[in-house]
Amino acid sequence: MAKKIFTYKGKKLEELQALSVADFAKLLPSRERRTLKRGFTEAQKSFLEKVKKFKEGKRKKPVKTHCREMVVLPNMVGMTIHIHQGKTFVMVLILEDMIGHRLGEFTLTRNRVQHSAPGIGATRSSASVSVK
């Protein structure tokens, strides 16, 4: 079976990486396009600088960020980024399919609640059960 080649809006990954941020923004859905058109915040600029240094090999530490609203850009593909989850940082490998999404979409902040069995007296039938 032939390997499927990744494309985003008809462009291959190499073509996307060659585009500027403004040109790439034109391919995105409206919410992400408007976000990139407004420009990056100072925290996002700092994060992008760390990504650039890591790609060049000047930075050895893993890239950590609190910028969960950052849009995944094509130059981030292949990196492992540590995204803040509210309490800890979660390692996320950025794949081609993640382009155009937000970093926060890949680390959920809420855990699933798992309840144990109900306690004694919680229901009418458990009121008469022995404590043993």
PyRosetta script that sets phi, psi and omega in degrees:
from pyrosetta import init, pose_from_sequence

init()
pose = pose_from_sequence("MAKKIFTYKGKKLEELQALSVADFAKLLPSRERRTLKRGFTEAQKSFLEKVKKFKEGKRKKPVKTHCREMVVLPNMVGMTIHIHQGKTFVMVLILEDMIGHRLGEFTLTRNRVQHSAPGIGATRSSASVSVK")
pose.set_psi(1, 137.1)
pose.set_omega(1, -177.5)
pose.set_phi(2, -73.1)
pose.set_psi(2, 144.1)
pose.set_omega(2, 178.6)
pose.set_phi(3, -75.1)
pose.set_psi(3, 135.0)
pose.set_omega(3, -178.2)
pose.set_phi(4, -78.9)
pose.set_psi(4, 128.8)
pose.set_omega(4, 179.3)
pose.set_phi(5, -88.4)
pose.set_psi(5, 132.4)
pose.set_omega(5, -178.2)
pose.set_phi(6, -73.9)
pose.set_psi(6, 133.3)
pose.set_omega(6, 170.9)
pose.set_phi(7, -136.9)
pose.set_psi(7, 147.9)
pose.set_omega(7, 175.2)
pose.set_phi(8, -126.4)
pose.set_psi(8, 113.1)
pose.set_omega(8, -177.8)
pose.set_phi(9, 54.9)
pose.set_psi(9, 37.7)
pose.set_omega(9, 176.2)
pose.set_phi(10, 85.8)
pose.set_psi(10, 2.6)
pose.set_omega(10, -178.8)
pose.set_phi(11, -114.9)
pose.set_psi(11, 139.8)
pose.set_omega(11, 178.1)
pose.set_phi(12, -77.6)
pose.set_psi(12, 166.5)
pose.set_omega(12, -176.2)
pose.set_phi(13, -60.1)
pose.set_psi(13, -41.2)
pose.set_omega(13, -179.6)
pose.set_phi(14, -63.2)
pose.set_psi(14, -38.5)
pose.set_omega(14, 178.2)
pose.set_phi(15, -67.6)
pose.set_psi(15, -37.9)
pose.set_omega(15, 179.0)
pose.set_phi(16, -65.9)
pose.set_psi(16, -40.3)
pose.set_omega(16, -179.3)
pose.set_phi(17, -68.1)
pose.set_psi(17, -25.1)
pose.set_omega(17, 178.9)
pose.set_phi(18, -79.4)
pose.set_psi(18, -18.1)
pose.set_omega(18, -178.5)
pose.set_phi(19, -73.8)
pose.set_psi(19, 152.3)
pose.set_omega(19, 171.4)
pose.set_phi(20, -77.9)
pose.set_psi(20, 169.7)
pose.set_omega(20, -178.8)
pose.set_phi(21, -64.2)
pose.set_psi(21, -37.8)
pose.set_omega(21, -179.5)
pose.set_phi(22, -66.7)
pose.set_psi(22, -40.8)
pose.set_omega(22, 178.7)
pose.set_phi(23, -70.4)
pose.set_psi(23, -37.0)
pose.set_omega(23, 178.1)
pose.set_phi(24, -66.3)
pose.set_psi(24, -35.5)
pose.set_omega(24, -178.7)
pose.set_phi(25, -62.1)
pose.set_psi(25, -29.0)
pose.set_omega(25, -179.5)
pose.set_phi(26, -67.2)
pose.set_psi(26, -20.6)
pose.set_omega(26, -179.8)
pose.set_phi(27, -87.3)
pose.set_psi(27, -14.5)
pose.set_omega(27, -173.4)
pose.set_phi(28, -83.5)
pose.set_psi(28, 162.1)
pose.set_omega(28, 171.1)
pose.set_phi(29, -64.2)
pose.set_psi(29, 165.3)
pose.set_omega(29, -169.1)
pose.set_phi(30, -59.0)
pose.set_psi(30, -41.8)
pose.set_omega(30, -176.0)
pose.set_phi(31, -64.3)
pose.set_psi(31, -45.8)
pose.set_omega(31, -179.9)
pose.set_phi(32, -70.7)
pose.set_psi(32, -36.0)
pose.set_omega(32, 178.9)
pose.set_phi(33, -61.8)
pose.set_psi(33, -44.9)
pose.set_omega(33, 179.7)
pose.set_phi(34, -65.8)
pose.set_psi(34, -36.0)
pose.set_omega(34, 178.9)
pose.set_phi(35, -62.9)
pose.set_psi(35, -46.2)
pose.set_omega(35, -180.0)
pose.set_phi(36, -70.2)
pose.set_psi(36, -31.6)
pose.set_omega(36, -179.9)
pose.set_phi(37, -67.4)
pose.set_psi(37, -34.0)
pose.set_omega(37, 178.6)
pose.set_phi(38, -67.3)
pose.set_psi(38, -25.4)
pose.set_omega(38, -177.7)
pose.set_phi(39, 103.8)
pose.set_psi(39, 167.0)
pose.set_omega(39, -177.5)
pose.set_phi(40, -90.1)
pose.set_psi(40, 148.8)
pose.set_omega(40, 173.5)
pose.set_phi(41, -76.2)
pose.set_psi(41, 172.7)
pose.set_omega(41, 179.7)
pose.set_phi(42, -63.9)
pose.set_psi(42, -38.8)
pose.set_omega(42, 179.3)
pose.set_phi(43, -66.0)
pose.set_psi(43, -39.2)
pose.set_omega(43, 179.1)
pose.set_phi(44, -69.0)
pose.set_psi(44, -37.0)
pose.set_omega(44, 176.4)
pose.set_phi(45, -63.2)
pose.set_psi(45, -41.5)
pose.set_omega(45, 178.0)
pose.set_phi(46, -63.5)
pose.set_psi(46, -42.0)
pose.set_omega(46, 178.5)
pose.set_phi(47, -62.7)
pose.set_psi(47, -44.3)
pose.set_omega(47, 179.9)
pose.set_phi(48, -65.1)
pose.set_psi(48, -34.3)
pose.set_omega(48, 176.6)
pose.set_phi(49, -66.1)
pose.set_psi(49, -40.2)
pose.set_omega(49, 177.0)
pose.set_phi(50, -64.7)
pose.set_psi(50, -39.2)
pose.set_omega(50, 178.0)
pose.set_phi(51, -62.9)
pose.set_psi(51, -43.3)
pose.set_omega(51, -179.3)
pose.set_phi(52, -63.1)
pose.set_psi(52, -44.8)
pose.set_omega(52, 179.3)
pose.set_phi(53, -65.2)
pose.set_psi(53, -37.8)
pose.set_omega(53, 179.5)
pose.set_phi(54, -65.8)
pose.set_psi(54, -40.4)
pose.set_omega(54, 178.5)
pose.set_phi(55, -65.0)
pose.set_psi(55, -35.8)
pose.set_omega(55, 179.8)
pose.set_phi(56, -77.3)
pose.set_psi(56, -15.4)
pose.set_omega(56, -179.5)
pose.set_phi(57, 91.8)
pose.set_psi(57, 8.9)
pose.set_omega(57, 179.8)
pose.set_phi(58, -84.4)
pose.set_psi(58, -12.0)
pose.set_omega(58, -177.3)
pose.set_phi(59, -123.4)
pose.set_psi(59, 128.8)
pose.set_omega(59, -178.0)
pose.set_phi(60, -97.5)
pose.set_psi(60, -30.4)
pose.set_omega(60, -178.7)
pose.set_phi(61, -67.7)
pose.set_psi(61, 149.7)
pose.set_omega(61, 174.9)
pose.set_phi(62, -67.4)
pose.set_psi(62, 150.5)
pose.set_omega(62, -178.1)
pose.set_phi(63, -82.3)
pose.set_psi(63, 120.0)
pose.set_omega(63, 178.1)
pose.set_phi(64, -112.2)
pose.set_psi(64, 147.1)
pose.set_omega(64, -179.9)
pose.set_phi(65, -149.8)
pose.set_psi(65, 150.7)
pose.set_omega(65, 170.4)
pose.set_phi(66, -102.0)
pose.set_psi(66, -4.0)
pose.set_omega(66, -175.7)
pose.set_phi(67, -79.3)
pose.set_psi(67, 79.1)
pose.set_omega(67, -179.1)
pose.set_phi(68, -73.7)
pose.set_psi(68, -19.4)
pose.set_omega(68, -178.7)
pose.set_phi(69, -89.4)
pose.set_psi(69, 3.4)
pose.set_omega(69, 179.6)
pose.set_phi(70, -69.0)
pose.set_psi(70, 133.3)
pose.set_omega(70, 178.2)
pose.set_phi(71, -79.3)
pose.set_psi(71, 136.8)
pose.set_omega(71, 179.6)
pose.set_phi(72, -72.7)
pose.set_psi(72, 120.8)
pose.set_omega(72, -179.4)
pose.set_phi(73, -98.9)
pose.set_psi(73, 158.7)
pose.set_omega(73, -177.9)
pose.set_phi(74, -61.4)
pose.set_psi(74, -27.3)
pose.set_omega(74, -179.4)
pose.set_phi(75, -75.4)
pose.set_psi(75, -6.4)
pose.set_omega(75, 178.0)
pose.set_phi(76, -89.4)
pose.set_psi(76, -9.6)
pose.set_omega(76, -174.7)
pose.set_phi(77, -63.7)
pose.set_psi(77, 133.5)
pose.set_omega(77, 179.0)
pose.set_phi(78, 95.4)
pose.set_psi(78, -9.7)
pose.set_omega(78, -179.2)
pose.set_phi(79, -89.5)
pose.set_psi(79, 156.2)
pose.set_omega(79, 169.7)
pose.set_phi(80, -105.6)
pose.set_psi(80, 117.7)
pose.set_omega(80, -177.4)
pose.set_phi(81, -114.3)
pose.set_psi(81, 137.3)
pose.set_omega(81, 177.0)
pose.set_phi(82, -93.7)
pose.set_psi(82, 112.9)
pose.set_omega(82, -176.1)
pose.set_phi(83, -105.3)
pose.set_psi(83, 133.5)
pose.set_omega(83, -178.0)
pose.set_phi(84, -70.9)
pose.set_psi(84, 134.2)
pose.set_omega(84, -175.7)
pose.set_phi(85, -106.9)
pose.set_psi(85, 0.5)
pose.set_omega(85, -177.5)
pose.set_phi(86, 116.4)
pose.set_psi(86, -33.3)
pose.set_omega(86, 179.1)
pose.set_phi(87, -129.3)
pose.set_psi(87, -38.8)
pose.set_omega(87, -177.8)
pose.set_phi(88, -132.5)
pose.set_psi(88, 172.4)
pose.set_omega(88, 174.2)
pose.set_phi(89, -100.5)
pose.set_psi(89, 137.1)
pose.set_omega(89, -179.2)
pose.set_phi(90, -112.1)
pose.set_psi(90, 130.7)
pose.set_omega(90, 177.9)
pose.set_phi(91, -75.6)
pose.set_psi(91, 128.0)
pose.set_omega(91, 179.0)
pose.set_phi(92, -129.9)
pose.set_psi(92, 124.1)
pose.set_omega(92, 174.8)
pose.set_phi(93, -85.2)
pose.set_psi(93, 121.6)
pose.set_omega(93, -177.3)
pose.set_phi(94, -83.0)
pose.set_psi(94, 120.0)
pose.set_omega(94, 179.8)
pose.set_phi(95, -106.9)
pose.set_psi(95, 171.5)
pose.set_omega(95, -179.0)
pose.set_phi(96, -63.1)
pose.set_psi(96, -34.8)
pose.set_omega(96, -177.5)
pose.set_phi(97, -68.0)
pose.set_psi(97, -14.4)
pose.set_omega(97, -177.7)
pose.set_phi(98, -86.1)
pose.set_psi(98, -7.5)
pose.set_omega(98, -177.5)
pose.set_phi(99, -60.3)
pose.set_psi(99, 132.3)
pose.set_omega(99, 178.8)
pose.set_phi(100, 91.9)
pose.set_psi(100, -12.4)
pose.set_omega(100, 176.9)
pose.set_phi(101, -90.3)
pose.set_psi(101, 175.8)
pose.set_omega(101, 177.7)
pose.set_phi(102, -97.6)
pose.set_psi(102, 151.7)
pose.set_omega(102, -179.6)
pose.set_phi(103, -63.2)
pose.set_psi(103, -34.7)
pose.set_omega(103, -178.4)
pose.set_phi(104, -66.8)
pose.set_psi(104, -17.3)
pose.set_omega(104, 179.7)
pose.set_phi(105, -70.1)
pose.set_psi(105, -18.5)
pose.set_omega(105, -174.1)
pose.set_phi(106, -100.4)
pose.set_psi(106, -2.5)
pose.set_omega(106, 174.5)
pose.set_phi(107, -132.0)
pose.set_psi(107, 106.5)
pose.set_omega(107, -178.9)
pose.set_phi(108, -76.6)
pose.set_psi(108, 141.0)
pose.set_omega(108, -176.2)
pose.set_phi(109, -94.1)
pose.set_psi(109, -15.5)
pose.set_omega(109, -178.0)
pose.set_phi(110, -109.3)
pose.set_psi(110, 135.0)
pose.set_omega(110, 178.0)
pose.set_phi(111, -92.9)
pose.set_psi(111, 154.7)
pose.set_omega(111, 177.6)
pose.set_phi(112, -73.9)
pose.set_psi(112, 133.2)
pose.set_omega(112, -179.6)
pose.set_phi(113, -80.5)
pose.set_psi(113, 128.4)
pose.set_omega(113, 177.7)
pose.set_phi(114, -120.6)
pose.set_psi(114, 111.8)
pose.set_omega(114, -179.6)
pose.set_phi(115, -92.0)
pose.set_psi(115, 149.6)
pose.set_omega(115, 174.5)
pose.set_phi(116, -90.9)
pose.set_psi(116, -167.5)
pose.set_omega(116, 179.8)
pose.set_phi(117, -65.2)
pose.set_psi(117, 151.9)
pose.set_omega(117, 179.6)
pose.set_phi(118, -67.4)
pose.set_psi(118, 150.3)
pose.set_omega(118, -178.9)
pose.set_phi(119, -78.6)
pose.set_psi(119, 175.6)
pose.set_omega(119, -179.7)
pose.set_phi(120, -71.1)
pose.set_psi(120, 130.9)
pose.set_omega(120, -179.3)
pose.set_phi(121, 89.3)
pose.set_psi(121, -0.6)
pose.set_omega(121, -179.6)
pose.set_phi(122, -72.3)
pose.set_psi(122, -31.8)
pose.set_omega(122, 177.0)
pose.set_phi(123, -126.9)
pose.set_psi(123, 166.5)
pose.set_omega(123, -179.3)
pose.set_phi(124, -64.1)
pose.set_psi(124, -35.1)
pose.set_omega(124, -176.4)
pose.set_phi(125, -75.6)
pose.set_psi(125, -24.2)
pose.set_omega(125, -178.7)
pose.set_phi(126, -87.2)
pose.set_psi(126, -4.7)
pose.set_omega(126, -179.4)
pose.set_phi(127, -68.9)
pose.set_psi(127, -29.6)
pose.set_omega(127, -177.1)
pose.set_phi(128, -96.8)
pose.set_psi(128, 2.4)
pose.set_omega(128, -179.1)
pose.set_phi(129, -78.5)
pose.set_psi(129, 141.9)
pose.set_omega(129, -179.0)
pose.set_phi(130, -68.8)
pose.set_psi(130, 156.7)
pose.set_omega(130, -175.1)
pose.set_phi(131, -74.4)
pose.set_psi(131, -22.5)
pose.set_omega(131, -178.6)
pose.set_phi(132, -57.7)
pose.dump_pdb("model.pdb")
